Amino acid sequence: MKHVQNIIVIMLMFVLLMTAGTVCAQTETDSDILVIYFSRTGEQYTVGVIDKGNTSIVADMIAEATGADMFEVLPEEDYYPYTYNALTDIALQEQREKARPAYQKEELPELSQYSTVFIGAPVWWGDWPMIMYTFFENEDLAGKKLIPFTTHEGSGLSGFDKKLAAAIPESEVLTGLAIRGNDCQNRQDNVQKTVSDWLSKLGY
């Protein structure tokens, strides 16, 4: 009986050690590259209702190609509508008011460990969504290489690079990338090639 108890204790210790190792593997990282992005699901222009956001799709491609860690900027209070017209109304209102919506910080990694940060968002009325300015103003990204990317339906990069440089002047802003949202949903092979070519030119 005692022999059986000893075996059980040993097995339990082994399971605990394996669990601890798994947790460490999940939390520790050697990457000095981070992808930060804001993305939306719901009804999208020219696309219809989507389950995965356009910017999220591009962010995943960048992270997979570079081995980067990821952080999604999520609203602390998600009041954004899922219908396209209502969402654009809220986005315009926030822009006019220079709103600074709060975001969730619980999963934000320690930014000091990253030298390069890819930052992406959909173009809202020719600008970054206001929640991204909240992030730029609250978090320390000075001294890093910042690389913007956007998803849009005709606005292109929309000056994201210049606006990012103005928001974080002590950073180095590299050449950004603009991808049509419709392509993210319907032409992902083309988007993958575009992302790969862009990253190659940047040296990744």
C-alpha positions in Angstrom: 0.0 0.0 0.0 2.8 2.4 0.9 4.6 1.5 -2.3 1.4 2.5 -4.3 1.2 5.8 -2.3 4.8 6.6 -3.2 4.1 6.0 -6.9 1.1 8.4 -6.7 3.2 11.1 -5.0 5.9 10.8 -7.6 3.4 11.0 -10.5 1.8 14.1 -8.9 5.2 15.8 -8.6 5.9 15.0 -12.2 2.6 16.5 -13.4 3.3 19.6 -11.3 6.7 20.0 -12.8 5.4 19.6 -16.3 2.7 22.1 -15.7 5.2 24.6 -14.4 7.4 24.2 -17.4 4.4 24.7 -19.7 3.5 28.0 -17.9 7.0 29.2 -18.2 7.1 28.4 -21.9 3.9 30.3 -22.5 5.0 33.5 -20.6 8.7 33.8 -21.5 9.8 35.0 -24.9 13.0 35.8 -26.6 11.5 38.0 -29.3 12.4 41.7 -29.5 9.6 42.3 -32.0 6.0 43.1 -31.0 2.8 43.5 -33.2 0.3 45.8 -31.7 -3.1 46.1 -33.4 -6.7 47.3 -33.1 -9.2 45.5 -35.2 -13.0 45.1 -35.5 -15.4 42.4 -36.5 -19.1 42.8 -37.6 -20.4 44.5 -40.7 -17.6 45.9 -43.0 -17.8 48.1 -46.1 -17.9 46.0 -49.4 -17.4 42.8 -47.4 -20.4 42.1 -45.2 -20.3 40.6 -41.8 -16.9 39.2 -40.8 -15.8 37.0 -37.9 -12.1 38.0 -37.9 -11.1 41.6 -38.3 -9.1 42.7 -41.4 -6.3 44.2 -39.4 -6.2 41.1 -37.2 -5.6 39.0 -40.3 -2.6 41.1 -41.4 -1.2 41.2 -37.8 -1.2 37.4 -37.7 0.7 37.3 -41.0 3.3 39.7 -39.7 3.7 37.9 -36.4 4.0 34.5 -38.1 6.7 35.8 -40.5 8.8 37.6 -38.0 8.3 35.5 -34.8 6.9 38.5 -33.1 4.8 38.6 -29.9 1.3 40.2 -30.2 -0.9 42.5 -28.3 -4.5 43.4 -29.4 -5.7 46.8 -28.3 -9.2 46.1 -26.9 -11.6 48.8 -25.6 -12.1 48.8 -21.8 -15.7 49.4 -22.6 -16.7 48.0 -26.0 -19.5 50.4 -27.1 -18.5 50.2 -30.8 -21.5 49.1 -32.9 -21.3 46.1 -35.2 -23.1 47.7 -38.1 -21.0 49.7 -40.5 -22.9 53.0 -40.6 -23.3 53.2 -36.9 -19.6 52.4 -36.3 -18.5 55.2 -38.7 -20.8 57.6 -36.9 -19.1 56.8 -33.6 -15.7 56.9 -35.1 -16.4 60.4 -36.5 -17.8 61.6 -33.2 -14.7 60.4 -31.4 -12.4 62.1 -33.9 -14.3 65.5 -33.6 -14.2 65.3 -29.8 -10.5 64.1 -29.8 -11.7 61.3 -27.6 -9.3 59.1 -25.8 -11.1 55.8 -25.2 -9.6 53.5 -22.6 -8.1 50.1 -23.5 -7.5 46.9 -21.5 -4.0 46.7 -20.1 -4.0 43.4 -18.3 -2.3 41.4 -21.1 0.1 44.2 -22.2 3.7 42.8 -22.2 6.6 44.8 -20.8 7.4 47.1 -23.8 11.0 47.7 -22.8 12.0 44.3 -24.1 11.1 45.2 -27.7 13.2 47.2 -30.1 10.8 47.0 -33.1 7.0 47.4 -32.9 4.6 46.9 -35.8 1.4 49.0 -35.2 -1.8 48.4 -37.1 -5.4 49.6 -37.3 -8.2 50.3 -39.7 -8.3 53.8 -41.2 -11.2 55.7 -39.6 -12.0 58.9 -41.3 -8.5 59.3 -42.7 -6.8 58.8 -39.3 -5.8 56.3 -36.6 -8.8 55.3 -34.5 -8.8 57.5 -31.4 -8.2 54.6 -29.1 -4.7 54.2 -30.7 -3.9 57.8 -29.7 -4.7 56.8 -26.1 -2.2 54.0 -26.4 0.5 56.2 -28.0 0.1 58.8 -25.2 0.0 56.3 -22.3 2.7 53.8 -23.3 6.5 54.4 -23.7 7.4 53.7 -27.4 10.2 56.2 -27.6 13.5 55.0 -29.0 11.9 52.1 -30.9 11.5 51.3 -34.6 7.8 51.7 -35.3 6.3 50.2 -38.4 2.6 51.2 -39.2 0.2 49.1 -41.2 -3.4 49.8 -42.1 -6.5 48.1 -43.6 -8.8 50.3 -45.6 -11.2 50.5 -48.6 -9.6 53.3 -50.6 -7.8 55.5 -48.1 -4.4 53.8 -48.4 -1.9 54.4 -45.6 -3.7 57.7 -45.0 -0.6 59.4 -43.4 -0.4 56.8 -40.6 3.4 57.0 -40.7 3.5 60.8 -40.3 0.9 60.9 -37.6 2.7 58.1 -35.7 5.9 60.1 -35.9 4.2 63.2 -34.7 2.6 61.3 -31.8 5.9 59.6 -30.8 8.6 61.9 -32.0 11.5 60.1 -30.3 11.0 57.0 -32.4 12.1 55.9 -35.8 9.1 55.3 -38.1 9.7 53.0 -41.0 7.8 52.4 -44.3 4.3 51.4 -43.6 1.9 49.1 -45.5 -1.7 49.6 -46.5 -4.0 46.6 -47.4 -7.6 46.7 -48.6 -10.0 45.1 -46.2 -11.8 43.3 -49.0 -8.5 41.6 -49.9 -8.0 40.4 -46.3 -11.3 38.5 -46.5 -11.3 37.3 -50.1 -7.7 37.3 -51.4 -5.5 36.2 -48.6 -2.9 34.6 -50.8 -2.3 38.0 -52.5 -2.2 39.7 -49.1 0.3 37.2 -47.8 2.6 37.8 -50.8 2.3 41.6 -50.3 3.1 41.3 -46.6 6.0 39.0 -47.3 7.5 41.4 -50.0 7.1 44.4 -47.6 8.7 42.6 -44.7 11.6 41.5 -47.0 12.3 45.1 -48.0 12.4 46.0 -44.3 14.9 43.3 -43.7 12.6 40.7 -42.0 
